[in-house]
Amino acid sequence: MRHKTICKNRRNALQVLIAIACAFLVGCSAAPDESRVQRYELKGKIVSFNKAQQQVVIQHEEIPGFMEAMTMPFTLREDSAFDVMRAGDTIQATLVVDDERTRLENPAITQAIPGAAAKATPASGPSEPEIGADAPDARLVNQDGKQINLRQYRGRALVVTFIYTRCPLPDYCTLMSKNFAEINRELNKLPELRARAHLLSITLDPAYDTPQVLRSYGAAHTENYQSEKFDGWEFATGDPEEIRRVADFFGLIYKQEAELVDHSLRTAVIAPDGKLYKLYRGNEWKPGEVLNDLRELSGARQPS
């Protein structure tokens, strides 16, 4: 009996060791693929910064092989850097780009006026709307070349974001489109909620993003390609002044920089009555948050 017990204990111990080894191997396989991480040297001037959001806006020089010179925000997670920087200082850092995010590492800051106190400079731009404000109507053109307007979606919740197809940063337009793709997939599993909600991505680069370009871009994100009907998620372009008017309403700041667009991020949830229900700033929001908004607007219960 004692021999059987020892053998049994040994088998159990072996099974535990195998389980630990398997868990270790799975963990290792999930590690980031460094071969897909790109690093570039960035040089520029600090325009503004926000330590709480770990974000710094930089007017940077051309980044050879990646991006033309422009002004845009970057994520910087080294809090000590914010304690010494100020608007007007020069900065040199490593820009790290992977499949999901961009960030700055190893910043070196040179003060424009040595010893000057750090002070954030708020970015200027259009004011944001109050929650409950009437969303503007807008005459746009969808990926099929069909005239659309925001008013036609009354009776359904409408989620609007702004992108452009040539955006090089994975945590800007690409992330917005990935998030919308996930929301779209989940809505397709929920027919009742799908019927009460609609997604709309508006380009900030209408000169390049024609309906044909948007159709190809959109179909690639739904992975339905030639069979995509865009019934629940549309992509829109239109007159630049009309796009500007809608973007300004939501407080989005953008400026054309040659082939690129320097822009902030805004994602809006509009209630079926056409009033603003929620406004997400930046790229930290998750698809689940928007899905919960849509459930609340439709009165649907969340799955247990």
C-alpha positions, 0 to 999 in steps of 0.5 A: 500500500505504501509503495502505491502511495509513493508512486501515486505521489510521484505521478502527481508531482510529475504532473504538476511539474509538466503543468508548470513547464507548459505554463512557462512555455505558453507564457514565453510564446506570448512574449512580444516579438522583438523582430516586429518592434521598430525604433527610430531616433526622434528630435524636436521641440516640446510644444506642450505636455501633460504629466497626468496623461503621460503625453508630450506634444513635440514639433519633431524633425523628419524621422527618416524612413518613417515620418515627415516632420510634423507636430503630434503627441507622444506617450512618455512613461518616464515621469521624471522627464516631466519634472524638468521639461517645459514648452520650448525645450528641445528633446531627443528620444527613441521612438518605439513602434510595435503592432499596437502602440508607440512610445518614447524611451530614453529622453534627453531634454535640453532646456531653452532657458536653463533653470526655468521652471517647468510649465505645461502649455495647453493646446489651443483648438475648438471647444468641446460640446456639452454632453446632451448637445445636439450633434451637427448634421453633416453631408458626407459621402460613404465608401460606395459614393452614396450621399449620407448625412448624420441625421439619417441615423436618428432612431439608432445609436451612432458611434463616430470616430475620425481616421485617415488611411495613411496614418503611420502610427499603430495607436492612432487611426489603426487602433481606432479602426481595430477597436471599431472592428471589434465592436462590429464583430460583437454587434454581429453576434447580437442582432437586436443590438446590431439593429439599434446601433451604427458605426461611422468612421470619417476621414480627415484626409478627403483628398486622398481617401476617396470612396474607393480607398475607404471601401478597400480600407474598410473591407480589410478591417472587417475581413469580408473584402469583396463581400462586405456590404457595410450595413453596420459600419460605414466609412465617409469622406466629403467636402473638407469644410464639412468634415472640418465643421464636424471635427470642430464640433467634437473638439478634434484638432487636425492639420494637414502636413504634406501626406500626413495629418497631425491630429488628436483623437475623438470618438463620440457616441450619439444617442438615438435622439441625436444628442451627444451621449459620451465623448472619448478623448485619446486612445485609452478607451476600450471596445467594451466601454462603447458596447456598454454605452450601446446597451444602455442606450438600447435598454438591453441587459448586459450578458452575465 
